[in-house]
Amino acid sequence: MTDEPTRETSTPVAPPTRPDAMPVRETRSTWPTVLGVLAIILGGLGILSCAWLMVPTAPGIESDPQPSGGVLEAYQAASDPVWLGISAVQLVGGIGLIRRRRWSRTVLQVWAVLTLVVAIVHAVLVPDMLAETMAQQQSGSSGGPGAAPGAFEIVFYVFVLAGMLFSAAPPVFVLIWFGRQKIRDEVAAWR
């Protein structure tokens, strides 16, 4: 026996010649988890905020200094349940997306269309209602110094436009994302 380490000599092995000889590791895409978690978080926050707005305040506690019975209050009372339902649709779509269910694509596309429609209606109706409410409040004020009405209107409509673009970005992204052929093919393979 020698103290030198022994070297095993092995014959070189040729690469596999059959297609199934090397196991192919299938990688799952991560976008369903990322978009699903975002949809769950935003849908849950939407449900909580709408539910919070729909809960009446305790007697004796004044929650809003604006006069009651206005057109804006009536619109808000009507739109809060609509937004609550839209947020619930988003939440359900996010859960389905994380679980990789085929129906989640349709649910989130319905959410996107509903959100766009309600956001457009909101952007058309609310500025006029706010202008009416502000005119009522100014008619009851003492008429102190203020900014020029034209300057205020320009800033007001810039903010309305920015809000509309901000509201439209997520649903437009969802419609474009799920419209891609690669994504449609991947979703079609889900359960």
N, CA and C atoms as an extended XYZ file, in Angstrom:
573
Properties=species:S:1:pos:R:3:atomname:S:1:resname:S:1:resid:I:1 pbc="F F F"
N         0.828       -1.174        0.000 N   MET     1
C         0.000        0.000        0.000 CA  MET     1
C         0.871        1.235        0.000 C   MET     1
N         0.402        2.206       -0.664 N   THR     2
C         1.149        3.456       -0.706 CA  THR     2
C         0.352        4.524        0.008 C   THR     2
N         1.074        5.548        0.435 N   ASP     3
C         0.405        6.665        1.112 CA  ASP     3
C        -0.159        7.682        0.134 C   ASP     3
N         0.092        7.530       -1.088 N   GLU     4
C        -0.415        8.482       -2.072 CA  GLU     4
C        -1.902        8.248       -2.301 C   GLU     4
N        -2.652        9.350       -2.454 N   PRO     5
C        -4.080        9.168       -2.735 CA  PRO     5
C        -4.278        8.493       -4.078 C   PRO     5
N        -5.255        7.654       -4.109 N   THR     6
C        -5.520        6.945       -5.351 CA  THR     6
C        -6.456        7.767       -6.209 C   THR     6
N        -6.181        7.716       -7.422 N   ARG     7
C        -7.040        8.425       -8.378 CA  ARG     7
C        -7.841        7.419       -9.148 C   ARG     7
N        -9.113        7.630       -9.087 N   GLU     8
C        -9.938        6.733       -9.881 CA  GLU     8
C        -9.967        7.263      -11.296 C   GLU     8
N        -9.744        6.438      -12.155 N   THR     9
C        -9.822        6.854      -13.543 CA  THR     9
C       -11.185        6.453      -14.072 C   THR     9
N       -11.861        7.425      -14.613 N   SER    10
C       -13.176        7.136      -15.161 CA  SER    10
C       -13.164        7.433      -16.639 C   SER    10
N       -13.956        6.741      -17.297 N   THR    11
C       -14.058        6.966      -18.725 CA  THR    11
C       -14.965        8.148      -18.960 C   THR    11
N       -14.650        8.982      -19.904 N   PRO    12
C       -15.516       10.129      -20.169 CA  PRO    12
C       -16.896        9.679      -20.647 C   PRO    12
N       -17.911       10.433      -20.172 N   VAL    13
C       -19.289       10.095      -20.521 CA  VAL    13
C       -19.758       11.046      -21.615 C   VAL    13
N       -20.370       10.497      -22.588 N   ALA    14
C       -20.889       11.304      -23.687 CA  ALA    14
C       -22.142       12.047      -23.229 C   ALA    14
N       -22.413       13.183      -23.808 N   PRO    15
C       -23.642       13.894      -23.450 CA  PRO    15
C       -24.863       13.070      -23.813 C   PRO    15
N       -25.966       13.357      -23.149 N   PRO    16
C       -27.178       12.575      -23.423 CA  PRO    16
C       -27.613       12.714      -24.870 C   PRO    16
N       -28.131       11.649      -25.389 N   THR    17
C       -28.584       11.664      -26.780 CA  THR    17
C       -30.090       11.622      -26.907 C   THR    17
N       -30.776       11.268      -25.829 N   ARG    18
C       -32.237       11.243      -25.848 CA  ARG    18
C       -32.766       12.568      -25.304 C   ARG    18
N       -33.884       13.064      -25.840 N   PRO    19
C       -34.410       14.353      -25.371 CA  PRO    19
C       -34.863       14.328      -23.908 C   PRO    19
N       -35.287       13.181      -23.406 N   ASP    20
C       -35.782       13.132      -22.037 CA  ASP    20
C       -34.707       12.752      -21.032 C   ASP    20
N       -33.462       12.644      -21.479 N   ALA    21
C       -32.400       12.223      -20.577 CA  ALA    21
C       -32.088       13.294      -19.531 C   ALA    21
N       -32.139       14.547      -19.891 N   MET    22
C       -31.865       15.638      -18.945 CA  MET    22
C       -33.199       16.182      -18.440 C   MET    22
N       -33.411       16.154      -17.151 N   PRO    23
C       -34.678       16.698      -16.650 CA  PRO    23
C       -34.699       18.212      -16.826 C   PRO    23
N       -35.786       18.692      -17.346 N   VAL    24
C       -35.957       20.126      -17.552 CA  VAL    24
C       -36.745       20.662      -16.374 C   VAL    24
N       -36.155       21.599      -15.704 N   ARG    25
C       -36.824       22.185      -14.541 CA  ARG    25
C       -37.775       23.274      -15.021 C   ARG    25
N       -39.026       23.087      -14.698 N   GLU    26
C       -40.027       24.056      -15.114 CA  GLU    26
C       -40.056       25.202      -14.114 C   GLU    26
N       -39.912       26.414      -14.615 N   THR    27
C       -39.962       27.575      -13.732 CA  THR    27
C       -41.324       28.230      -13.857 C   THR    27
N       -41.870       28.555      -12.723 N   ARG    28
C       -43.157       29.241      -12.711 CA  ARG    28
C       -42.921       30.734      -12.776 C   ARG    28
N       -43.717       31.402      -13.552 N   SER    29
C       -43.587       32.850      -13.622 CA  SER    29
C       -44.083       33.468      -12.315 C   SER    29
N       -43.533       34.612      -11.986 N   THR    30
C       -43.866       35.264      -10.713 CA  THR    30
C       -44.916       36.356      -10.857 C   THR    30
N       -45.245       36.743      -12.065 N   TRP    31
C       -46.175       37.848      -12.215 CA  TRP    31
C       -47.550       37.574      -11.606 C   TRP    31
N       -48.084       36.340      -11.635 N   PRO    32
C       -49.399       36.151      -11.008 CA  PRO    32
C       -49.380       36.437       -9.506 C   PRO    32
N       -48.282       36.065       -8.850 N   THR    33
C       -48.188       36.328       -7.416 CA  THR    33
C       -48.081       37.818       -7.149 C   THR    33
N       -47.240       38.512       -7.901 N   VAL    34
C       -47.041       39.949       -7.691 CA  VAL    34
C       -48.336       40.712       -7.952 C   VAL    34
N       -48.946       40.477       -9.108 N   LEU    35
C       -50.188       41.188       -9.428 CA  LEU    35
C       -51.333       40.762       -8.513 C   LEU    35
N       -51.348       39.493       -8.116 N   GLY    36
C       -52.390       39.017       -7.210 CA  GLY    36
C       -52.295       39.670       -5.842 C   GLY    36
N       -51.079       39.769       -5.305 N   VAL    37
C       -50.906       40.420       -4.001 CA  VAL    37
C       -51.298       41.890       -4.086 C   VAL    37
N       -50.891       42.567       -5.156 N   LEU    38
C       -51.290       43.980       -5.322 CA  LEU    38
C       -52.810       44.118       -5.403 C   LEU    38
N       -53.453       43.237       -6.148 N   ALA    39
C       -54.913       43.303       -6.269 CA  ALA    39
C       -55.587       43.035       -4.931 C   ALA    39
N       -55.054       42.100       -4.156 N   ILE    40
C       -55.636       41.810       -2.840 CA  ILE    40
C       -55.468       43.002       -1.909 C   ILE    40
N       -54.280       43.586       -1.881 N   ILE    41
C       -54.035       44.737       -0.995 CA  ILE    41
C       -54.911       45.916       -1.393 C   ILE    41
N       -54.916       46.262       -2.682 N   LEU    42
C       -55.709       47.420       -3.122 CA  LEU    42
C       -57.209       47.157       -3.004 C   LEU    42
N       -57.645       45.949       -3.301 N   GLY    43
C       -59.059       45.612       -3.141 CA  GLY    43
C       -59.480       45.651       -1.683 C   GLY    43
N       -58.628       45.124       -0.803 N   GLY    44
C       -58.930       45.171        0.633 CA  GLY    44
C       -58.981       46.591        1.165 C   GLY    44
N       -58.023       47.425        0.737 N   LEU    45
C       -58.045       48.832        1.165 CA  LEU    45
C       -59.277       49.558        0.626 C   LEU    45
N       -59.660       49.234       -0.597 N   GLY    46
C       -60.867       49.835       -1.168 CA  GLY    46
C       -62.118       49.451       -0.389 C   GLY    46
N       -62.200       48.177       -0.003 N   ILE    47
C       -63.350       47.720        0.792 CA  ILE    47
C       -63.374       48.430        2.139 C   ILE    47
N       -62.210       48.501        2.787 N   LEU    48
C       -62.154       49.162        4.096 CA  LEU    48
C       -62.518       50.636        4.006 C   LEU    48
N       -61.994       51.341        3.006 N   SER    49
C       -62.289       52.775        2.909 CA  SER    49
C       -63.751       53.032        2.566 C   SER    49
N       -64.324       52.217        1.683 N   CYS    50
C       -65.746       52.397        1.355 CA  CYS    50
C       -66.625       52.058        2.552 C   CYS    50
N       -66.284       50.988        3.243 N   ALA    51
C       -67.065       50.626        4.425 CA  ALA    51
C       -66.972       51.715        5.489 C   ALA    51
N       -65.790       52.299        5.634 N   TRP    52
C       -65.606       53.378        6.610 CA  TRP    52
C       -66.467       54.592        6.250 C   TRP    52
N       -66.530       54.919        4.956 N   LEU    53
C       -67.325       56.062        4.524 CA  LEU    53
C       -68.826       55.796        4.640 C   LEU    53
N       -69.217       54.533        4.576 N   MET    54
C       -70.635       54.210        4.622 CA  MET    54
C       -71.177       54.103        6.045 C   MET    54
N       -70.287       53.964        7.032 N   VAL    55
C       -70.726       53.843        8.415 CA  VAL    55
C       -71.123       55.223        8.925 C   VAL    55
N       -72.336       55.362        9.432 N   PRO    56
C       -72.733       56.671        9.955 CA  PRO    56
C       -71.950       57.003       11.226 C   PRO    56
N       -71.744       58.290       11.441 N   THR    57
C       -71.016       58.701       12.635 CA  THR    57
C       -71.927       58.598       13.854 C   THR    57
N       -71.300       58.562       15.005 N   ALA    58
C       -72.062       58.472       16.256 CA  ALA    58
C       -72.865       59.757       16.457 C   ALA    58
N       -74.025       59.666       17.111 N   PRO    59
C       -74.834       60.856       17.345 CA  PRO    59
C       -74.049       61.880       18.173 C   PRO    59
N       -74.173       63.130       17.771 N   GLY    60
C       -73.506       64.205       18.505 CA  GLY    60
C       -72.105       64.506       18.019 C   GLY    60
N       -71.578       63.675       17.119 N   ILE    61
C       -70.246       63.921       16.578 CA  ILE    61
C       -70.419       64.393       15.146 C   ILE    61
N       -69.944       65.598       14.883 N   GLU    62
C       -70.054       66.131       13.539 CA  GLU    62
C       -68.831       65.702       12.748 C   GLU    62
N       -69.044       65.010       11.644 N   SER    63
C       -67.922       64.481       10.872 CA  SER    63
C       -67.543       65.369        9.703 C   SER    63
N       -68.460       66.143        9.186 N   ASP    64
C       -68.199       66.924        7.989 CA  ASP    64
C       -68.806       68.315        8.158 C   ASP    64
N       -67.992       69.357        8.017 N   PRO    65
C       -68.532       70.698        8.195 CA  PRO    65
C       -69.387       71.170        7.037 C   PRO    65
N       -69.470       70.424        5.939 N   GLN    66
C       -70.275       70.850        4.804 CA  GLN    66
C       -71.758       70.709        5.125 C   GLN    66
N       -72.569       71.548        4.517 N   PRO    67
C       -74.007       71.423        4.751 CA  PRO    67
C       -74.533       70.099        4.230 C   PRO    67
N       -75.472       69.512        4.961 N   SER    68
C       -76.008       68.215        4.555 CA  SER    68
C       -77.125       68.396        3.539 C   SER    68
N       -77.409       67.319        2.833 N   GLY    69
C       -78.497       67.343        1.870 CA  GLY    69
C       -78.092       67.828        0.502 C   GLY    69
N       -76.806       68.036        0.238 N   GLY    70
C       -76.353       68.527       -1.051 CA  GLY    70
C       -76.284       67.439       -2.095 C   GLY    70
N       -76.099       67.877       -3.326 N   VAL    71
C       -76.004       66.946       -4.446 CA  VAL    71
C       -74.754       66.082       -4.301 C   VAL    71
N       -73.663       66.661       -3.813 N   LEU    72
C       -72.421       65.923       -3.650 CA  LEU    72
C       -72.565       64.797       -2.628 C   LEU    72
N       -73.264       65.069       -1.537 N   GLU    73
C       -73.502       64.025       -0.535 CA  GLU    73
C       -74.352       62.899       -1.096 C   GLU    73
N       -75.359       63.249       -1.879 N   ALA    74
C       -76.214       62.226       -2.480 CA  ALA    74
C       -75.406       61.372       -3.455 C   ALA    74
N       -74.538       62.013       -4.221 N   TYR    75
C       -73.692       61.255       -5.153 CA  TYR    75
C       -72.756       60.324       -4.395 C   TYR    75
N       -72.163       60.814       -3.317 N   GLN    76
C       -71.246       59.985       -2.535 CA  GLN    76
C       -71.984       58.799       -1.909 C   GLN    76
N       -73.179       59.042       -1.412 N   ALA    77
C       -73.962       57.951       -0.818 CA  ALA    77
C       -74.301       56.886       -1.859 C   ALA    77
N       -74.488       57.313       -3.116 N   ALA    78
C       -74.799       56.358       -4.175 CA  ALA    78
C       -73.544       55.674       -4.710 C   ALA    78
N       -72.411       56.393       -4.733 N   SER    79
C       -71.208       55.820       -5.345 CA  SER    79
C       -70.411       54.932       -4.388 C   SER    79
N       -70.533       55.134       -3.090 N   ASP    80
C       -69.769       54.313       -2.140 CA  ASP    80
C       -70.086       52.815       -2.276 C   ASP    80
N       -71.349       52.413       -2.357 N   PRO    81
C       -71.613       50.972       -2.554 CA  PRO    81
C       -71.089       50.445       -3.894 C   PRO    81
N       -71.081       51.300       -4.922 N   VAL    82
C       -70.554       50.882       -6.223 CA  VAL    82
C       -69.059       50.606       -6.106 C   VAL    82
N       -68.324       51.535       -5.471 N   TRP    83
C       -66.884       51.340       -5.290 CA  TRP    83
C       -66.605       50.148       -4.375 C   TRP    83
N       -67.470       49.916       -3.410 N   LEU    84
C       -67.314       48.754       -2.533 CA  LEU    84
C       -67.401       47.463       -3.346 C   LEU    84
N       -68.374       47.391       -4.229 N   GLY    85
C       -68.518       46.212       -5.092 CA  GLY    85
C       -67.348       46.043       -6.044 C   GLY    85
N       -66.872       47.142       -6.609 N   ILE    86
C       -65.727       47.077       -7.520 CA  ILE    86
C       -64.486       46.601       -6.769 C   ILE    86
N       -64.304       47.071       -5.542 N   SER    87
C       -63.151       46.631       -4.737 CA  SER    87
C       -63.258       45.149       -4.395 C   SER    87
N       -64.471       44.676       -4.156 N   ALA    88
C       -64.662       43.247       -3.868 CA  ALA    88
C       -64.320       42.402       -5.098 C   ALA    88
N       -64.687       42.877       -6.276 N   VAL    89
C       -64.340       42.170       -7.515 CA  VAL    89
C       -62.817       42.108       -7.666 C   VAL    89
N       -62.144       43.209       -7.357 N   GLN    90
C       -60.680       43.241       -7.446 CA  GLN    90
C       -60.048       42.259       -6.458 C   GLN    90
N       -60.584       42.209       -5.256 N   LEU    91
C       -60.067       41.291       -4.241 CA  LEU    91
C       -60.218       39.837       -4.684 C   LEU    91
N       -61.384       39.487       -5.187 N   VAL    92
C       -61.634       38.115       -5.652 CA  VAL    92
C       -60.715       37.784       -6.832 C   VAL    92
N       -60.545       38.718       -7.744 N   GLY    93
C       -59.645       38.493       -8.878 CA  GLY    93
C       -58.209       38.285       -8.431 C   GLY    93
N       -57.762       39.034       -7.421 N   GLY    94
C       -56.411       38.863       -6.903 CA  GLY    94
C       -56.206       37.504       -6.256 C   GLY    94
N       -57.209       37.039       -5.515 N   ILE    95
C       -57.122       35.711       -4.894 CA  ILE    95
C       -57.037       34.636       -5.979 C   ILE    95
N       -57.861       34.760       -7.003 N   GLY    96
C       -57.809       33.794       -8.100 CA  GLY    96
C       -56.489       33.831       -8.849 C   GLY    96
N       -55.920       35.004       -8.964 N   LEU    97
C       -54.640       35.138       -9.663 CA  LEU    97
C       -53.510       34.456       -8.884 C   LEU    97
N       -53.489       34.632       -7.574 N   ILE    98
C       -52.465       33.961       -6.759 CA  ILE    98
C       -52.630       32.445       -6.843 C   ILE    98
N       -53.867       31.982       -6.873 N   ARG    99
C       -54.126       30.538       -6.955 CA  ARG    99
C       -54.013       30.013       -8.394 C   ARG    99
N       -53.708       30.920       -9.330 N   ARG   100
C       -53.550       30.585      -10.750 CA  ARG   100
C       -54.798       29.903      -11.313 C   ARG   100
N       -55.892       30.601      -11.175 N   ARG   101
C       -57.164       30.122      -11.714 CA  ARG   101
C       -57.452       30.870      -13.015 C   ARG   101
N       -57.929       30.149      -14.005 N   ARG   102
C       -58.197       30.716      -15.318 CA  ARG   102
C       -59.226       31.853      -15.253 C   ARG   102
N       -60.219       31.729      -14.381 N   TRP   103
C       -61.291       32.728      -14.297 CA  TRP   103
C       -60.798       34.074      -13.751 C   TRP   103
N       -59.633       34.101      -13.112 N   SER   104
C       -59.147       35.358      -12.530 CA  SER   104
C       -58.868       36.401      -13.604 C   SER   104
N       -58.453       35.967      -14.781 N   ARG   105
C       -58.207       36.911      -15.880 CA  ARG   105
C       -59.492       37.643      -16.247 C   ARG   105
N       -60.574       36.897      -16.378 N   THR   106
C       -61.861       37.505      -16.722 CA  THR   106
C       -62.349       38.426      -15.613 C   THR   106
N       -62.212       37.993      -14.369 N   VAL   107
C       -62.670       38.806      -13.233 CA  VAL   107
C       -61.904       40.130      -13.190 C   VAL   107
N       -60.592       40.079      -13.380 N   LEU   108
C       -59.812       41.319      -13.331 CA  LEU   108
C       -60.059       42.194      -14.557 C   LEU   108
N       -60.381       41.609      -15.684 N   GLN   109
C       -60.750       42.427      -16.841 CA  GLN   109
C       -62.101       43.107      -16.611 C   GLN   109
N       -63.039       42.407      -15.990 N   VAL   110
C       -64.325       43.030      -15.632 CA  VAL   110
C       -64.077       44.159      -14.637 C   VAL   110
N       -63.206       43.920      -13.646 N   TRP   111
C       -62.860       44.971      -12.680 CA  TRP   111
C       -62.303       46.198      -13.406 C   TRP   111
N       -61.419       45.970      -14.373 N   ALA   112
C       -60.789       47.079      -15.083 CA  ALA   112
C       -61.819       47.908      -15.855 C   ALA   112
N       -62.722       47.242      -16.544 N   VAL   113
C       -63.740       47.961      -17.316 CA  VAL   113
C       -64.681       48.727      -16.382 C   VAL   113
N       -65.136       48.078      -15.301 N   LEU   114
C       -66.011       48.768      -14.336 CA  LEU   114
C       -65.315       49.977      -13.723 C   LEU   114
N       -64.055       49.819      -13.377 N   THR   115
C       -63.308       50.920      -12.779 CA  THR   115
C       -63.188       52.083      -13.750 C   THR   115
N       -62.889       51.786      -14.999 N   LEU   116
C       -62.784       52.865      -15.992 CA  LEU   116
C       -64.111       53.586      -16.193 C   LEU   116
N       -65.192       52.821      -16.279 N   VAL   117
C       -66.509       53.447      -16.488 CA  VAL   117
C       -66.870       54.342      -15.305 C   VAL   117
N       -66.709       53.836      -14.097 N   VAL   118
C       -67.071       54.621      -12.912 CA  VAL   118
C       -66.130       55.815      -12.746 C   VAL   118
N       -64.854       55.660      -13.071 N   ALA   119
C       -63.914       56.775      -12.966 CA  ALA   119
C       -64.255       57.874      -13.971 C   ALA   119
N       -64.684       57.502      -15.162 N   ILE   120
C       -65.076       58.502      -16.160 CA  ILE   120
C       -66.343       59.227      -15.710 C   ILE   120
N       -67.315       58.471      -15.228 N   VAL   121
C       -68.547       59.097      -14.716 CA  VAL   121
C       -68.202       60.040      -13.561 C   VAL   121
N       -67.338       59.593      -12.688 N   HIS   122
C       -66.905       60.402      -11.542 CA  HIS   122
C       -66.227       61.689      -12.017 C   HIS   122
N       -65.336       61.569      -13.004 N   ALA   123
C       -64.618       62.753      -13.505 CA  ALA   123
C       -65.542       63.726      -14.216 C   ALA   123
N       -66.640       63.239      -14.774 N   VAL   124
C       -67.584       64.127      -15.464 CA  VAL   124
C       -68.531       64.807      -14.476 C   VAL   124
N       -69.030       64.053      -13.488 N   LEU   125
C       -70.055       64.591      -12.590 CA  LEU   125
C       -69.513       65.398      -11.409 C   LEU   125
N       -68.463       64.950      -10.805 N   VAL   126
C       -68.015       65.555       -9.548 CA  VAL   126
C       -67.553       67.001       -9.689 C   VAL   126
N       -66.813       67.392      -10.721 N   PRO   127
C       -66.402       68.801      -10.790 CA  PRO   127
C       -67.571       69.786      -10.757 C   PRO   127
N       -68.635       69.460      -11.484 N   ASP   128
C       -69.801       70.354      -11.475 CA  ASP   128
C       -70.469       70.378      -10.107 C   ASP   128
N       -70.530       69.205       -9.459 N   MET   129
C       -71.137       69.167       -8.125 CA  MET   129
C       -70.282       69.928       -7.117 C   MET   129
N       -68.976       69.818       -7.226 N   LEU   130
C       -68.098       70.563       -6.319 CA  LEU   130
C       -68.213       72.062       -6.557 C   LEU   130
N       -68.291       72.464       -7.824 N   ALA   131
C       -68.447       73.883       -8.134 CA  ALA   131
C       -69.753       74.418       -7.554 C   ALA   131
N       -70.825       73.627       -7.657 N   GLU   132
C       -72.119       74.038       -7.092 CA  GLU   132
C       -72.036       74.147       -5.568 C   GLU   132
N       -71.394       73.175       -4.936 N   THR   133
C       -71.251       73.200       -3.478 CA  THR   133
C       -70.421       74.389       -3.031 C   THR   133
N       -69.340       74.685       -3.753 N   MET   134
C       -68.492       75.821       -3.388 CA  MET   134
C       -69.221       77.139       -3.602 C   MET   134
N       -70.033       77.223       -4.643 N   ALA   135
C       -70.805       78.448       -4.880 CA  ALA   135
C       -71.799       78.663       -3.745 C   ALA   135
N       -72.422       77.588       -3.257 N   GLN   136
C       -73.343       77.714       -2.133 CA  GLN   136
C       -72.614       78.166       -0.880 C   GLN   136
N       -71.419       77.643       -0.660 N   GLN   137
C       -70.647       78.024        0.521 CA  GLN   137
C       -70.170       79.460        0.428 C   GLN   137
N       -69.779       79.916       -0.767 N   GLN   138
C       -69.317       81.290       -0.925 CA  GLN   138
C       -70.447       82.285       -0.794 C   GLN   138
N       -71.652       81.893       -1.200 N   SER   139
C       -72.781       82.821       -1.087 CA  SER   139
C       -73.127       83.066        0.371 C   SER   139
N       -72.792       82.137        1.228 N   GLY   140
C       -73.052       82.312        2.649 CA  GLY   140
C       -71.886       82.927        3.395 C   GLY   140
N       -70.736       83.133        2.723 N   SER   141
C       -69.569       83.690        3.418 CA  SER   141
C       -69.608       85.201        3.405 C   SER   141
N       -68.679       85.803        4.133 N   SER   142
C       -68.665       87.260        4.281 CA  SER   142
C       -68.020       87.957        3.106 C   SER   142
N       -67.504       87.218        2.136 N   GLY   143
C       -66.945       87.828        0.937 CA  GLY   143
C       -65.559       88.400        1.162 C   GLY   143
N       -64.732       87.751        1.910 N   GLY   144
C       -63.368       88.206        2.166 CA  GLY   144
C       -62.515       88.067        0.922 C   GLY   144
N       -61.249       88.483        1.027 N   PRO   145
C       -60.374       88.396       -0.136 CA  PRO   145
C       -60.098       86.939       -0.509 C   PRO   145
N       -59.945       86.702       -1.779 N   GLY   146
C       -59.699       85.346       -2.243 CA  GLY   146
C       -58.980       85.371       -3.572 C   GLY   146
N       -58.679       84.218       -4.086 N   ALA   147
C       -58.001       84.114       -5.371 CA  ALA   147
C       -58.981       84.396       -6.494 C   ALA   147
N       -58.460       84.721       -7.633 N   ALA   148
C       -59.301       84.973       -8.797 CA  ALA   148
C       -60.016       83.689       -9.173 C   ALA   148
N       -61.320       83.762       -9.479 N   PRO   149
C       -62.078       82.553       -9.799 CA  PRO   149
C       -61.502       81.779      -10.982 C   PRO   149
N       -60.989       82.463      -11.995 N   GLY   150
C       -60.434       81.790      -13.165 CA  GLY   150
C       -59.216       80.948      -12.822 C   GLY   150
N       -58.358       81.471      -11.965 N   ALA   151
C       -57.152       80.733      -11.569 CA  ALA   151
C       -57.526       79.476      -10.796 C   ALA   151
N       -58.514       79.599       -9.942 N   PHE   152
C       -58.941       78.438       -9.164 CA  PHE   152
C       -59.508       77.353      -10.064 C   PHE   152
N       -60.294       77.742      -11.059 N   GLU   153
C       -60.895       76.763      -11.961 CA  GLU   153
C       -59.835       76.008      -12.757 C   GLU   153
N       -58.797       76.720      -13.185 N   ILE   154
C       -57.737       76.066      -13.950 CA  ILE   154
C       -57.042       75.016      -13.080 C   ILE   154
N       -56.672       75.405      -11.866 N   VAL   155
C       -56.010       74.472      -10.953 CA  VAL   155
C       -56.946       73.305      -10.633 C   VAL   155
N       -58.205       73.604      -10.421 N   PHE   156
C       -59.187       72.580      -10.089 CA  PHE   156
C       -59.277       71.536      -11.204 C   PHE   156
N       -59.398       71.980      -12.445 N   TYR   157
C       -59.535       71.036      -13.553 CA  TYR   157
C       -58.233       70.297      -13.852 C   TYR   157
N       -57.087       70.907      -13.559 N   VAL   158
C       -55.814       70.187      -13.687 CA  VAL   158
C       -55.784       69.024      -12.703 C   VAL   158
N       -56.250       69.266      -11.470 N   PHE   159
C       -56.287       68.192      -10.476 CA  PHE   159
C       -57.311       67.119      -10.840 C   PHE   159
N       -58.423       67.509      -11.424 N   VAL   160
C       -59.415       66.524      -11.862 CA  VAL   160
C       -58.817       65.645      -12.961 C   VAL   160
N       -58.113       66.254      -13.910 N   LEU   161
C       -57.480       65.499      -14.984 CA  LEU   161
C       -56.404       64.562      -14.433 C   LEU   161
N       -55.588       65.065      -13.512 N   ALA   162
C       -54.545       64.222      -12.904 CA  ALA   162
C       -55.174       63.056      -12.140 C   ALA   162
N       -56.253       63.308      -11.429 N   GLY   163
C       -56.950       62.236      -10.718 CA  GLY   163
C       -57.515       61.201      -11.666 C   GLY   163
N       -58.035       61.652      -12.791 N   MET   164
C       -58.586       60.724      -13.788 CA  MET   164
C       -57.480       59.848      -14.360 C   MET   164
N       -56.330       60.442      -14.695 N   LEU   165
C       -55.213       59.663      -15.222 CA  LEU   165
C       -54.694       58.675      -14.186 C   LEU   165
N       -54.619       59.103      -12.937 N   PHE   166
C       -54.158       58.233      -11.857 CA  PHE   166
C       -55.131       57.073      -11.648 C   PHE   166
N       -56.422       57.352      -11.737 N   SER   167
C       -57.436       56.305      -11.566 CA  SER   167
C       -57.452       55.331      -12.737 C   SER   167
N       -57.117       55.815      -13.924 N   ALA   168
C       -57.203       54.977      -15.118 CA  ALA   168
C       -55.969       54.108      -15.329 C   ALA   168
N       -54.848       54.445      -14.723 N   ALA   169
C       -53.600       53.718      -14.990 CA  ALA   169
C       -53.675       52.226      -14.627 C   ALA   169
N       -54.087       51.846      -13.407 N   PRO   170
C       -54.116       50.407      -13.099 CA  PRO   170
C       -55.070       49.590      -13.981 C   PRO   170
N       -56.306       50.049      -14.219 N   PRO   171
C       -57.164       49.230      -15.082 CA  PRO   171
C       -56.662       49.137      -16.524 C   PRO   171
N       -56.087       50.214      -17.035 N   VAL   172
C       -55.545       50.160      -18.401 CA  VAL   172
C       -54.384       49.174      -18.454 C   VAL   172
N       -53.522       49.193      -17.430 N   PHE   173
C       -52.431       48.229      -17.367 CA  PHE   173
C       -52.965       46.799      -17.366 C   PHE   173
N       -53.994       46.530      -16.561 N   VAL   174
C       -54.560       45.180      -16.477 CA  VAL   174
C       -55.116       44.745      -17.833 C   VAL   174
N       -55.814       45.640      -18.517 N   LEU   175
C       -56.378       45.290      -19.826 CA  LEU   175
C       -55.276       45.005      -20.847 C   LEU   175
N       -54.220       45.811      -20.830 N   ILE   176
C       -53.112       45.580      -21.762 CA  ILE   176
C       -52.376       44.286      -21.398 C   ILE   176
N       -52.111       44.085      -20.109 N   TRP   177
C       -51.357       42.904      -19.665 CA  TRP   177
C       -52.064       41.608      -20.042 C   TRP   177
N       -53.351       41.527      -19.719 N   PHE   178
C       -54.083       40.298      -20.000 CA  PHE   178
C       -54.454       40.163      -21.470 C   PHE   178
N       -54.248       41.206      -22.243 N   GLY   179
C       -54.480       41.127      -23.681 CA  GLY   179
C       -53.295       40.578      -24.456 C   GLY   179
N       -52.132       40.493      -23.819 N   ARG   180
C       -50.937       39.976      -24.478 CA  ARG   180
C       -51.093       38.481      -24.748 C   ARG   180
N       -50.655       38.053      -25.933 N   GLN   181
C       -50.821       36.655      -26.333 CA  GLN   181
C       -50.069       35.710      -25.402 C   GLN   181
N       -48.867       36.074      -24.992 N   LYS   182
C       -48.077       35.224      -24.099 CA  LYS   182
C       -48.808       35.000      -22.771 C   LYS   182
N       -49.414       36.047      -22.235 N   ILE   183
C       -50.136       35.942      -20.967 CA  ILE   183
C       -51.414       35.133      -21.159 C   ILE   183
N       -52.115       35.352      -22.264 N   ARG   184
C       -53.330       34.578      -22.533 CA  ARG   184
C       -53.022       33.091      -22.635 C   ARG   184
N       -51.914       32.759      -23.284 N   ASP   185
C       -51.528       31.342      -23.400 CA  ASP   185
C       -51.185       30.738      -22.038 C   ASP   185
N       -50.483       31.516      -21.223 N   GLU   186
C       -50.112       31.001      -19.891 CA  GLU   186
C       -51.351       30.797      -19.019 C   GLU   186
N       -52.258       31.767      -19.046 N   VAL   187
C       -53.478       31.664      -18.231 CA  VAL   187
C       -54.360       30.513      -18.728 C   VAL   187
N       -54.368       30.265      -20.022 N   ALA   188
C       -55.179       29.174      -20.568 CA  ALA   188
C       -54.725       27.807      -20.055 C   ALA   188
N       -53.474       27.709      -19.617 N   ALA   189
C       -52.972       26.433      -19.113 CA  ALA   189
C       -53.311       26.213      -17.634 C   ALA   189
N       -53.842       27.242      -16.963 N   TRP   190
C       -54.200       27.104      -15.546 CA  TRP   190
C       -55.480       26.300      -15.402 C   TRP   190
N       -55.778       25.920      -14.144 N   ARG   191
C       -57.019       25.187      -13.865 CA  ARG   191
C       -58.211       26.093      -13.920 C   ARG   191
